[in-house]
Each structure stands twice: as structure tokens, then as C-alpha cells.
């Protein structure tokens, strides 16, 4: 695909141009190793490395154009150099231009917040697919184009991958696309150049402070998404979250709200909550849904509100809503023949863990044991580790602390940091088993018929990363296997 450089750089604020802006180029890249003849190389200042240090390598690999914030002292006469205000901003705009602005040909809806992004984006995709629309999905679990799966490496891909995906959706005739929008992606300007039809805010709790450093920075990154929405889009926020209205302070989009408790544009009430689903009253209409828990009642209401804002009728929306099943690894129930209920959930923040445990405690009879297996990821926000253990110990009858994805950290050290958050009165109910497989098997061994086991933290993930090496590990598979052996 050849494009004129001047067309690719449309809407990119330039400070200096040295060379030919009318030349044709074949590709764009921000990794010097991916450059080839005819490539436009963007020198990005990242958290781990500065692309300006790899300009020479990019040129050696064939890059004919360099986009940078700081002009190199030594320049090649055959190379075009463009100095811009922000390489990250310019990459977003250029990626969109290079792929012919695919988001403008789609009704693109972004979902941001700490918890619920995957569930809402995935179920919106499933709902609109069930209504007969051609749809695309960009999520933590997988990227989908008309049912065809494309592996996901990040919650929100880089601008080049992102626009390439959206372009494929357009090519396949998609009319709707639903995507998770992470705080990292917003902060790193990966969504610059995209035209959103709507944005949804779920909630904001403790997460990613290893990257954002302060909660205010994390909150403002989320808010930036709504600041960028155009006037003809909708901005849908959760009024039950104290940061809900903050997100909409400076948006030009149509402001809409949803809530279970507050007075909002879209309201819902839980009539009954069971392990096999929820009975809800949504905008005065009763509907049975197959999802479980109060947090899912909020997610379902967001889905309902977004669907209505996208023009689908109430009856049609409610009928489709009742058919939805949970996203993979989100309160996924695994049952055994001897009546032990297993639950696998992605909960990896204190708030998410509290939501899941509170949901279980609200539904259970309390004549049974609730055994929780939980860990915390390595090389990530360490401050949430003791908070997660504190919540899990308080709300479980037994707690087994174990490894999640320790990455480059010592698994035992992570567990000790978690254990530090456990209150003395709960010490006796806490075990520490470093091996996650053994921890799950121990939970099953401790359980009697009727008991409940929650395996939290990894959800849909199919791997465990230990000392930088990924190996296959699936919580659902491990729990099913342990329950099956327990029946023998």
C-alpha cells in the first residue's frame, strides 16, 4: 500500500521539514527492526526506551523518512526528516491516515474504567452480532472480526496494529466495533486519530499505579478519553462511581448516565441474585439474565444503555440481553459432580476481588465454606498486594495465597507482601502455597460437597509467566482437573 507522505502527515503539527514531503512511502513503524525500504520511522519516547536512539538503525534497515521530536545532529541527504511536537500524537494520526481512517467507516464504541471493560465490550459485540450486525471486537481476551479470532497481546493495541485491525473490519463489512480503551493506551496516545461514536465509563479503583504513579494521574488518563470525544458522540458514565461525573466535565459529547443506586438516565434494580443468574428491573421492564452478581448488573445496564443509544429498540435490546453469557474468565462457574461450585474470575485488584467475594457472600447460604485462591502479578503495582489479601482474608472462610504471574520477581516475596495485609484475627485461615497448581488442588482437597472455591486473578489467561518465561496454565482447566480427581 503506497501513500504520499504529505497525506499520511495530515493533521500532524510539524515544526520542521528537511526533504521531500511528496514522496511515496510503503509502511509506517516505530520499531527500527521493522523498518524496510520505503518505511516512515517514528521515534517515540517510551517508558523503557527512546526511539531517537534508534534512528540510525531504522535508516540502516531502509527507512526513508524519520519523524522525530529532536532532530539528529548528523543527517543523511537521502533521508527526509520531519520534526513534530509529539511523535506519539503524530503516530496515531499517521496510522489512521495510512489506513484511510477506518474508524470513520464504523460505529466505534470504546469502554474504559478499572473493572468491567472486557465484559461490556465483549457482550456488546455478542449482542450486536446476535441482532445480525457485522461486528468487530478489540479486547484483552481476543480481537474478533466477524467471528474470526486474532490473538490479543495488549488490552489496546499500538496505533499501527489498531488501525490495521479496524481497516480489516471495514474490509469485512463490519458496521460496529467495540473496544477496550486502557489507561496506558490513552496516556500513550494510541487512540489519537480514531473517531468514536461513543464512550463508556465503568468505574475507577486502585490499579496501574506502577505506571501512573498517582491515582490522580490514572484518573486523568481515563478522563482524557472523554475529553477527546467529538460532539456527535455519546459519553455514558456510571453515576454509582464517585468519579463518574468527573469523567464528563470537559467532554463535548452527549452526556448520558446509568446507575443502580443514583438517579440516572438509565436505571436498574436487582430483583433476585442467584448463582445461575440475575432477575433485573431495567427501565421498568423485568428481564432475566444469565450473568451473576451486582457488578454484572451494572455491566448489563451499561450494555443496555449503550445499545439503546446506538438506536436499538427497548424490547429487542432486553431480549438480546437475556441471552448473553459471561465473558471467558469473568465469574466463570465450574461445577463438580459432588456439588462443589468452582468460580474462576479475572479479579486482580482489591475492588474487583471485593466485588466478586461480596457477590458470592450475598448469594451463598453461609452453611458452606468459601475457599479463595489468589495471588498478585509481579513487576506491577505493589501497593495493591496487601489490600487484595486483606479483602480476601476478611471475606473468605479459607484463603490460599499463591503465585499469579510473578514475571521477574520472586513468587515467595510477592506472597509475603500480600500476607502483610492480613489482619491478625484472620491469620489462622490463611495458607501460602507458591505453586499455583498445588494451591488449586489444595483448595479442592479442603472442600466438601456444597462448598465454594474461587480462583481469582488470571481469569481468561492461558499462561503463567515465571522468571520471564511463559508456560501454559489455565485456571479453568486446572480447577476442572482438580475437581475431577477429587471425585474419583
C-alpha positions in Angstrom: 0.0 0.0 0.0 1.7 3.2 -1.1 0.7 6.6 0.3 2.1 10.1 -0.2 4.0 11.3 2.9 2.1 14.6 3.0 -1.2 12.7 3.1 0.0 10.5 5.9 1.1 13.5 8.0 -2.3 15.3 7.6 -3.2 16.9 11.0 0.2 16.2 12.4 1.6 19.5 13.8 5.1 19.9 12.1 7.9 22.2 13.3 10.5 21.5 10.6 10.7 19.6 7.4 14.0 18.6 5.7 13.5 16.6 2.5 10.6 15.6 0.2 7.1 15.6 1.6 5.6 14.4 -1.8 7.4 11.1 -1.9 5.5 7.8 -1.8 6.0 5.5 1.2 5.0 1.9 1.8 4.8 1.4 5.6 4.9 3.1 9.0 6.8 1.8 12.0 8.0 2.8 15.5 10.3 -0.2 15.9 13.5 0.3 14.0 13.8 -3.5 13.5 10.6 -3.5 11.5 11.8 -0.9 9.0 12.4 -1.7 5.4 12.9 0.4 2.2 10.0 2.9 2.0 9.2 3.0 5.7 8.3 6.0 7.7 10.0 5.6 11.1 8.5 7.3 14.2 11.0 8.0 17.0 8.8 7.5 20.1 10.0 8.4 23.6 8.7 5.5 25.7 8.9 4.4 29.3 11.6 1.8 28.6 13.5 3.3 25.6 13.8 6.4 23.4 13.2 5.8 19.7 15.5 8.7 18.9 18.4 6.4 19.9 17.4 4.0 17.1 17.1 6.5 14.2 20.4 5.3 12.6 19.3 1.7 12.9 16.0 2.5 11.3 17.7 4.2 8.3 20.2 1.3 8.0 17.2 -1.0 7.7 15.7 1.1 4.9 13.6 3.8 6.5 13.3 6.7 4.0 11.5 9.1 6.4 12.2 9.9 10.1 9.6 11.5 12.3 11.1 12.9 15.5 10.8 15.5 18.3 14.6 16.2 18.3 16.5 16.5 15.0 19.6 14.3 15.0 22.9 16.2 14.6 24.0 14.0 11.7 21.5 13.6 8.9 21.6 11.5 5.7 21.0 13.5 2.5 18.7 10.8 1.0 16.5 10.7 4.2 13.6 13.0 4.9 13.3 14.3 8.4 10.2 15.8 10.0 10.3 17.4 13.4 7.0 17.3 15.2 5.6 18.5 18.5 4.8 14.9 19.6 5.9 11.7 17.9 3.2 9.7 19.7 0.4 12.0 18.7 1.8 12.1 15.1 1.9 8.3 15.0 -1.7 8.0 16.0 -2.8 10.5 13.3 -0.5 9.0 10.7 -1.7 5.4 11.4 -5.3 6.5 10.9 -4.4 8.4 7.7 -2.3 5.5 6.3 -5.2 3.0 6.7 -7.8 5.5 5.2 -9.3 6.5 8.6 -11.2 3.2 9.1 -12.9 4.3 12.4 -14.8 6.8 10.4 -16.5 4.0 8.5 -17.5 2.2 11.7 -19.7 2.9 14.7 -16.8 2.6 17.1 -17.6 2.4 20.9 -14.8 2.5 23.5 -15.1 1.2 27.1 -12.8 2.4 29.8 -12.5 2.1 33.6 -10.8 -0.3 36.0 -13.2 -3.2 36.0 -15.8 -4.3 33.6 -14.2 -3.3 30.3 -13.8 -6.8 28.9 -17.3 -7.9 29.9 -19.0 -4.8 28.4 -17.0 -4.7 25.2 -17.3 -8.5 24.6 -21.0 -8.6 25.4 -21.8 -5.6 23.2 -20.0 -7.4 20.4 -22.1 -10.6 21.1 -25.4 -8.7 21.4 -25.0 -6.8 18.1 -23.8 -9.9 16.4 -26.9 -11.7 17.6 -29.0 -8.9 16.1 -27.5 -9.6 12.7 -24.9 -6.9 12.5 -21.4 -7.5 11.3 -19.1 -6.5 14.2 -15.5 -6.3 15.4 -14.1 -6.6 18.9 -10.8 -5.4 20.3 -10.3 -6.7 23.9 -7.9 -8.1 26.5 -9.0 -11.7 25.7 -9.1 -11.6 21.9 -9.7 -9.5 18.9 -12.6 -10.6 16.7 -13.6 -9.7 13.1 -16.9 -11.3 12.2 -16.2 -14.3 14.5 -12.6 -14.7 13.3 -10.2 -14.6 16.2 -7.0 -12.7 16.2 -4.8 -13.1 19.3 -4.6 -10.1 21.6 -1.2 -9.0 23.1 -2.4 -5.8 24.7 -5.7 -4.5 26.0 -5.5 -1.8 23.4 -3.0 -2.4 20.5 -0.5 0.1 19.3 -1.8 2.7 16.7 -0.5 0.8 13.7 -2.0 -2.6 14.8 -5.2 -0.9 15.9 -5.9 0.9 12.6 -4.9 -2.2 10.7 -7.5 -4.2 12.7 -10.1 -1.5 12.1 -9.3 -1.5 8.4 -9.8 -5.2 8.2 -13.2 -4.8 10.0 -14.2 -2.3 7.3 -12.9 -4.6 4.6 -15.1 -7.5 6.0 -18.2 -5.3 6.0 -18.4 -4.6 9.8 -20.6 -1.7 10.8 -19.9 -1.8 14.5 -16.7 -2.2 16.5 -16.4 -2.4 20.3 -13.0 -1.9 22.1 -11.5 -1.7 25.5 -9.6 1.5 26.0 -6.8 1.1 28.6 -5.3 4.0 30.6 -1.9 3.1 29.2 -3.3 3.4 25.6 -4.9 6.8 26.4 -1.7 8.2 28.0 0.5 6.9 25.2 -1.9 8.4 22.6 -2.6 5.1 20.9 -6.2 6.2 20.2 -5.3 9.6 18.6 -6.9 9.8 15.2 -9.8 7.5 16.0 -13.4 8.7 15.6 -15.6 7.2 18.3 -19.3 7.0 18.1 -19.5 6.6 21.9 -17.5 6.1 25.1 -18.5 4.2 28.3 -17.0 4.7 31.8 -17.4 1.7 34.2 -15.6 2.6 37.5 -12.3 3.7 38.9 -10.4 1.9 41.6 -6.8 1.1 42.6 -4.8 -0.2 39.7 -1.7 0.6 37.4 -0.1 3.0 39.9 3.3 1.4 39.0 2.8 3.2 35.6 0.7 6.3 36.5 2.4 6.9 39.9 -0.6 8.6 41.4 -4.3 7.9 41.4 -4.9 11.5 40.1 -2.8 10.7 37.0 -4.6 7.4 36.5 -8.0 9.1 36.8 -7.0 11.9 34.4 -5.8 9.4 31.8 -9.2 7.9 31.8 -10.8 11.3 31.6 -8.7 12.3 28.6 -10.6 9.7 26.5 -13.9 11.6 27.1 -12.2 14.9 26.5 -11.3 13.6 23.1 -14.8 12.5 22.1 -16.5 14.6 19.3 -19.7 16.5 19.8 -21.8 13.9 17.8 -20.7 11.0 20.1 -22.3 9.9 23.3 -20.4 9.8 26.7 -22.0 7.2 29.0 -20.9 7.2 32.6 -21.6 5.2 35.8 -23.2 7.5 38.4 -22.7 4.9 41.1 -19.0 5.6 40.9 -17.8 8.8 42.6 -15.6 9.6 39.6 -18.5 9.1 37.1 -19.3 12.8 36.6 -15.7 13.9 36.7 -15.1 11.9 33.5 -17.7 14.1 31.7 -16.6 17.5 32.9 -14.9 18.7 29.7 -16.4 16.4 27.1 -18.2 17.8 24.0 -20.1 14.5 23.6 -23.7 14.0 24.6 -23.7 13.3 28.4 -25.6 10.2 29.5 -25.7 8.3 32.8 -26.6 4.9 34.2 -26.8 3.6 37.8 -28.2 1.0 40.1 -28.5 3.4 43.0 -28.3 7.0 41.8 -30.9 8.9 39.8 -29.7 8.4 36.2 -30.9 8.4 32.6 -30.8 4.6 32.6 -31.8 2.8 35.9 -31.8 -0.8 37.0 -32.7 -2.7 40.2 -31.8 -6.2 41.2 -34.9 -8.2 42.0 -33.1 -11.5 42.7 -29.5 -12.7 42.6 -28.5 -16.4 42.3 -25.6 -18.4 41.1 -27.4 -19.1 37.8 -28.2 -15.5 37.0 -29.9 -12.2 37.9 -33.5 -11.0 37.7 -33.4 -7.3 36.9 -35.8 -4.4 36.5 -34.4 -2.2 33.8 -36.2 1.0 32.9 -39.4 -0.5 34.3 -39.1 -3.8 32.5 -38.3 -7.2 34.2 -35.6 -9.3 32.5 -33.8 -12.5 33.5 -30.1 -12.5 32.7 -27.5 -15.3 32.8 -24.8 -13.2 34.4 -24.1 -13.3 38.2 -23.6 -10.6 40.8 -24.2 -6.9 41.5 -21.1 -5.8 39.4 -22.6 -7.6 36.4 -25.9 -5.9 37.0 -24.0 -2.6 36.5 -22.2 -4.0 33.4 -25.5 -5.2 31.9 -27.1 -1.8 32.5 -24.2 -0.1 30.7 -24.7 -2.6 27.8 -28.4 -1.9 27.7 -27.8 1.9 27.8 -25.2 1.8 25.0 -27.4 -0.4 22.8 -30.3 2.0 23.2 -28.1 5.0 22.4 -27.0 3.1 19.3 -30.6 3.1 18.1 -31.9 -0.4 19.0 -35.4 -0.6 20.5 -36.1 -1.5 24.1 -37.8 -4.8 23.6 -35.2 -6.0 21.1 -32.4 -4.9 23.5 -33.9 -6.7 26.5 -34.5 -9.9 24.6 -30.9 -9.9 23.4 -29.6 -9.0 26.9 -31.3 -12.1 28.4 -29.4 -14.4 26.1 -25.9 -13.1 26.9 -23.5 -15.3 28.8 -20.4 -14.2 30.8 -17.1 -13.4 29.0 -14.4 -16.0 29.4 -12.8 -15.9 32.9 -15.3 -13.5 34.3 -17.2 -15.2 37.1 -17.0 -18.4 35.1 -18.6 -21.3 37.0 -17.1 -24.8 37.0 -19.3 -27.4 38.7 -18.4 -30.8 40.0 -20.5 -34.0 40.4 -20.1 -33.9 44.2 -21.7 -30.4 44.3 -18.7 -28.2 44.8 -19.1 -24.9 43.0 -15.9 -23.6 41.4 -15.6 -20.0 40.2 -12.8 -18.6 38.0 -12.5 -14.8 37.8 -10.0 -12.3 36.5 -10.3 -10.2 39.7 -6.8 -8.8 40.1 -7.4 -5.5 42.0 -8.7 -5.0 45.6 -12.0 -3.6 44.4 -12.6 -6.4 41.8 -11.8 -9.1 44.4 -14.1 -7.4 46.9 -16.9 -7.3 44.3 -16.6 -11.0 43.4 -16.4 -12.1 47.1 -19.3 -9.9 48.1 -21.4 -11.3 45.3 -20.6 -14.8 46.4 -21.4 -14.0 50.1 -24.6 -12.3 49.1 -25.8 -15.4 47.3 -24.5 -18.3 49.4 -26.3 -19.8 52.4 -23.2 -19.5 54.7 -23.7 -23.1 55.7 -20.8 -23.9 53.4 -17.1 -22.9 53.2 -15.9 -20.3 50.8 -12.2 -21.1 49.8 -10.3 -18.4 47.9 -7.1 -18.9 45.9 -5.5 -15.6 45.0 -2.2 -14.1 44.0 -0.8 -10.8 42.6 1.3 -10.2 39.5 5.0 -9.4 39.6 6.6 -6.3 38.1 3.3 -4.4 38.6 1.7 -2.1 41.2 3.0 -3.5 44.6 0.8 -1.3 46.8 -2.3 -3.3 45.9 -0.9 -6.6 47.1 -1.6 -6.3 50.9 -5.0 -4.7 50.1 -6.0 -7.7 48.0 -5.0 -10.2 50.7 -6.8 -8.1 53.4 -10.1 -8.2 51.4 -9.7 -11.9 50.5 -9.0 -12.9 54.1 -11.9 -11.0 55.6 -14.5 -12.2 53.1 -13.4 -15.9 52.7 -13.5 -18.8 55.2 -10.2 -20.0 53.9 -7.6 -18.2 51.8 -4.7 -19.7 49.9 -2.1 -17.1 48.8 -0.2 -18.3 45.7 1.6 -17.2 42.5 -0.2 -15.3 39.8 2.3 -14.2 37.1 5.4 -13.5 39.1 7.3 -12.5 36.0 10.8 -11.5 37.0 10.0 -11.3 40.8 10.5 -14.0 43.4 7.0 -15.5 43.9 7.5 -16.1 47.6 8.3 -12.4 48.1 5.1 -11.4 46.4 3.1 -13.7 48.7 4.8 -12.3 51.8 3.9 -8.7 50.7 0.3 -9.9 50.3 0.3 -11.7 53.6 1.4 -8.4 55.3 -2.1 -7.0 54.7 -3.9 -9.8 56.5 -5.3 -8.7 59.9 -4.2 -10.8 62.9 -7.7 -12.2 63.6 -7.6 -13.9 60.2 -4.1 -15.4 60.4 -5.4 -18.9 61.1 -7.5 -19.1 57.9 -4.6 -18.2 55.6 -2.2 -20.7 53.8 0.6 -19.9 51.4 1.4 -22.3 48.6 3.7 -20.9 46.0 2.9 -23.4 43.2 -0.5 -22.3 41.7 -1.4 -25.8 40.5 -0.8 -27.2 44.0 -2.8 -24.3 45.6 -5.8 -25.1 43.4 -5.6 -28.8 44.2 -5.3 -28.0 47.9 -8.4 -25.8 47.8 -10.3 -28.8 46.2 -8.9 -31.1 48.9 -10.2 -28.8 51.6 -13.6 -28.5 50.1 -16.6 -30.7 51.0 -19.9 -31.1 48.9 -21.7 -27.8 48.8 -18.6 -25.7 49.3 -17.5 -22.9 47.0 -14.0 -22.3 45.6 -12.9 -19.0 44.0 -9.8 -19.0 41.9 -9.0 -15.3 41.3 -6.5 -13.2 39.3 -5.9 -14.8 35.9 -9.3 -15.5 34.5 -9.1 -16.0 30.8 -5.3 -16.1 30.7 -3.8 -19.4 29.3 -0.3 -18.9 30.6 1.7 -18.3 33.7 4.9 -16.2 33.4 7.7 -17.2 35.8 11.1 -15.6 35.6 10.2 -14.1 32.3 9.2 -17.4 30.7 5.6 -18.1 29.7 4.3 -21.6 30.1 0.8 -22.9 29.6 -1.5 -22.6 32.6 -5.3 -22.3 32.5 -7.2 -21.8 35.8 -10.4 -23.3 34.4 -8.5 -26.4 33.2 -6.6 -26.7 36.5 -9.8 -26.4 38.5 -11.8 -28.8 36.3 -8.9 -31.3 36.6 -8.6 -31.0 40.3 -12.4 -31.3 40.8 -12.5 -34.4 38.6 -9.7 -36.1 40.5 -11.5 -35.2 43.8 -14.5 -37.1 42.5 -12.5 -40.3 41.9 
